[in-house]
């Protein structure tokens, strides 16, 4: 091989693998309850109250969750509606949008919206627990 021929550059090897946290795995050091003064790096707002530090009033604690019907819930209601039954109320709560509010100042701090109108209910995941990752 002559010096004029190009050889492939050998760089720093990088790890190509599956990141379990991108697949939805919850970190082992996640906080589920009141953070009690623990600085929070990131909060995952889902179907249940989440630990948070309020950016409006500085309150630390758990959010208050309010639900509103989503398009997925309406589509889910229309399926059995053909039989004359509508299950839009509590049984379809897993398909409703969730809005997280501060219990002290009542400001909305986050939302968890169900955007897929063709969502299939996954019974073990009906309630997706919210959590925070410490800083």
C-alpha positions in Angstrom: 0.0 0.0 0.0 1.5 3.3 -1.0 1.4 6.5 1.1 -0.9 8.2 -1.4 -3.7 5.8 -0.8 -6.2 7.0 1.8 -6.9 4.8 4.8 -10.0 5.1 6.9 -9.7 7.4 9.8 -9.8 5.7 13.2 -11.5 7.9 15.7 -12.6 7.6 19.2 -14.8 4.5 19.6 -18.3 5.3 20.8 -20.8 3.1 22.5 -23.8 2.2 20.4 -26.4 0.5 22.6 -29.9 0.8 23.9 -30.3 3.5 26.5 -32.9 2.1 28.9 -33.9 5.6 30.1 -34.9 6.6 26.6 -37.1 3.5 26.4 -39.0 4.8 29.5 -37.1 3.2 32.4 -37.3 5.3 35.6 -33.9 6.1 37.2 -33.3 4.3 40.5 -32.7 7.6 42.3 -36.1 9.1 41.2 -38.2 11.0 43.8 -41.9 10.2 43.9 -43.1 12.1 46.9 -42.5 15.6 48.4 -38.9 16.6 47.5 -38.4 18.1 51.0 -35.7 20.6 49.9 -33.9 18.3 47.5 -32.9 20.3 44.4 -34.6 18.9 41.4 -33.0 18.6 38.0 -36.0 17.5 36.0 -39.6 16.5 36.7 -41.6 14.0 34.6 -45.2 15.1 34.7 -47.5 12.2 33.9 -50.9 11.0 35.2 -50.2 11.3 38.9 -49.1 14.2 41.2 -45.5 15.1 40.7 -42.8 16.4 43.1 -41.9 20.0 42.0 -40.5 23.4 42.9 -43.0 26.0 41.8 -41.4 28.7 39.6 -44.2 31.2 40.5 -44.3 31.1 44.3 -41.3 28.9 45.3 -43.5 26.2 46.9 -42.0 22.7 47.1 -44.3 19.7 47.2 -46.6 17.7 45.0 -48.7 19.1 42.1 -52.5 19.1 42.1 -53.7 17.2 38.9 -56.8 18.3 36.9 -58.1 16.2 34.0 -59.8 17.2 30.7 -61.1 14.9 28.0 -58.8 14.4 25.0 -59.5 13.6 21.4 -58.4 10.0 22.3 -61.1 9.8 25.0 -63.7 11.1 22.6 -62.7 8.5 20.0 -62.7 5.8 22.7 -66.2 6.9 23.7 -67.6 6.8 20.2 -66.6 3.2 19.7 -69.1 1.8 22.2 -71.5 4.7 21.5 -72.6 2.7 18.5 -74.0 0.2 21.0 -75.7 3.0 22.8 -73.2 3.2 25.7 -70.7 6.0 26.3 -67.8 5.4 28.8 -66.3 8.9 28.6 -66.3 9.5 32.3 -63.9 7.9 34.8 -63.2 4.6 33.0 -61.4 6.5 30.2 -59.3 8.6 32.6 -56.1 7.1 31.2 -56.9 8.9 27.9 -57.6 12.3 29.4 -55.2 15.3 29.3 -53.6 16.0 32.7 -52.8 19.5 33.9 -50.5 20.0 36.9 -51.1 23.0 39.2 -49.3 24.4 42.2 -51.6 23.7 45.3 -50.4 27.0 46.9 -50.7 29.6 44.1 -53.0 27.6 41.8 -50.8 28.3 38.7 -50.5 25.7 36.0 -46.9 24.4 36.1 -47.1 21.6 33.4 -49.3 19.5 31.3 -49.3 15.9 30.1 -51.4 15.7 27.0 -52.6 12.5 25.3 -52.0 13.4 21.6 -52.8 10.0 19.9 -56.5 9.8 19.0 -56.0 6.1 18.2 -54.4 5.2 21.5 -54.9 1.7 22.7 -55.5 1.3 26.4 -52.6 -0.6 28.1 -54.2 -1.7 31.3 -50.9 -2.0 33.3 -50.0 1.6 32.3 -53.4 3.2 33.1 -51.7 5.3 35.7 -48.3 6.5 34.7 -46.5 7.6 37.9 -44.9 11.0 37.9 -41.4 11.5 39.3 -38.5 13.9 39.6 -34.7 13.3 39.2 -32.5 15.0 41.8 -29.9 17.5 40.6 
